[in-house]
C-alpha cells in the first residue's frame, strides 16, 4: 500500500512568516536604539564627576549584528586623544587606592529587567500575533 | 506580600562564609574604605544592588554585590596563579552554597567572574572582580 500526502498553500505561510520576521527586525532595531540611548544617559548620570570627561564621553553603539544587542561604554582612543589614561575601567572596578565607583553595572542592572520585558512583548506581538 | 530588605543580612551571611572558607585571605574580607596597610591578599565587598521580586508568592528580592580579590605577586612569581587560586576559593565558598540571611529563607547564590586586571598604581598587584547574585525570600 502506498500513501502520498500533498500539502498546498505553504507559500502563504512562508510569506506571512517573512512579513512577521521583517516586522520584528524593524521594531527590535528601534527598541535597541531606545534602550541604548537610555543606558548611555543612565551611565552618564552615574559616572563619577570630577572634570565631567567620563560623563560626556560615554558612548552608545548600535551593533545591529545579532538580534538584541548594543554597546555602551567608553573608547580608549577618546581618552588617549585627551591625554588621559583609560581610568574608566578602574572607576568601574576599583584599585588599591580607590574604591570602585561603578556606573555601567548599575545602569545595566536598572534597565535590563525593563528591556527583557519589552523584548518579550515585542516578539509576542510581532512574531506570535503578527501585528 | 511583604518585602523585607535582604542585602545587609545576605552580605553578612556571605562574609561569614568567606571568612571561614577562603583560607588564603586569613579572614581579611573587607568593605571600603580599605586601610592602605592591609596585608595581601584580601577581598573587598561592594557595589551592592537589590530589587524587589516575586518569589513563589512570597516577598523577596534579587540581590547582588561584587567581590574584588586583591593579591600582590612577590618576586620571582610573575603570573596570575595566585589570583586565580583566590578566585577558585571564593567560587567554591559561595557558588550554589546554601546561605540563610537573617529573617529569610535559605538561598543558593551564584558567582561569575566579571574581570581580572593589573592595578594601575602597582604592577605587582592583581585584581579579580566576581559578582555574587542571589534571590532571597522572606522567612514565613
Contacts between the chains, C-beta under 8 A, distances in Angstrom:
chain1	res1	chain2	res2	distance
A	85	B	120	6.7
A	87	B	120	7.5
A	89	B	115	7.9
A	89	B	117	7.0
A	90	B	120	5.7
A	93	B	66	7.7
A	93	B	68	6.8
A	93	B	114	7.7
A	93	B	115	5.6
A	93	B	117	7.0
A	93	B	127	6.8
A	93	B	129	4.9
A	94	B	32	8.0
A	94	B	44	6.9
A	94	B	46	7.3
A	94	B	68	5.8
A	94	B	127	7.3
A	94	B	129	7.8
A	95	B	119	5.3
A	95	B	120	5.9
A	95	B	121	6.0
A	95	B	127	7.6
A	96	B	34	7.7
A	96	B	36	7.7
A	96	B	70	6.6
A	96	B	119	5.3
A	96	B	121	6.2
A	96	B	122	6.1
A	96	B	125	5.5
A	97	B	36	7.5
A	97	B	121	5.6
A	99	B	32	3.9
A	99	B	33	6.6
A	99	B	34	7.4
A	99	B	44	7.8
A	99	B	46	6.6
A	100	B	32	8.0
A	100	B	46	5.8
A	100	B	47	5.8
A	100	B	66	6.9
A	100	B	68	7.2
A	100	B	129	8.0
A	102	B	47	5.3
A	102	B	66	7.9
A	105	B	47	6.3
A	105	B	66	7.9
A	106	B	47	7.6
A	106	B	49	6.8
A	109	B	49	5.2
A	109	B	51	7.5
A	109	B	64	7.3
A	113	B	51	7.2
